[in-house]
Amino acid sequence: MKKPEGSYHHGNLAETLKALALKRLEISKDSAFTIREIAREAGVSHAAAYRHFPSHRDLLAQISKDGFIKITEEFTKAENASSPSDPFDRLRRLGIAYISFCLENVGYYRAMWHIDLGPVGDLEDLMEAGKNSFLKLWETILLCESQKVNKFEARDMATAAWSLVHGYSVLLNECQLNNPLLQIDKNNALQEAEKILQILDSGLKNKSYK
């Protein structure tokens, strides 16, 4: 079997398989590819591929885990760049980091939330990576709560913040915001993101909530 250009070299088959699957996810949210198809594209036997990923779900879960690890790294950078005395600045920067990651890493973004993963309770490594990512938001929200600028509970602030940035990222990547009225696409997405995060910031600092 002739191997395609850029295909498997000894010692990196797992990474090659992930890269090929990730490329497909970048092109389309349809993850209906099989391990056999990815193996064929890599120029290796399906038996060799199955030794690394026994199922399509295993491959998707590994890409998802990698995505959560990478976005957590971006969150850490955002934290380090934020004002130590202003947790709301940190929250805003985390929001921009989230949107930027989803915009620039469409394949990972689609894998991380893909319906084909189903319930992930049996995927311990993925669960751990996802938890570590969420804790970045949660710890920041707890700091915001400690400022006593509103009467919201931490769980409500976290839900609002996550829903806002994730919903924006989904709509953006599926090209639902690029209509004649909103006119938001990948060219101005981050500029517009700053505005919606200002709305979140204003809402979280609203002392009139009972």
Disulfide bonds with the S-S distance in Angstrom:
none
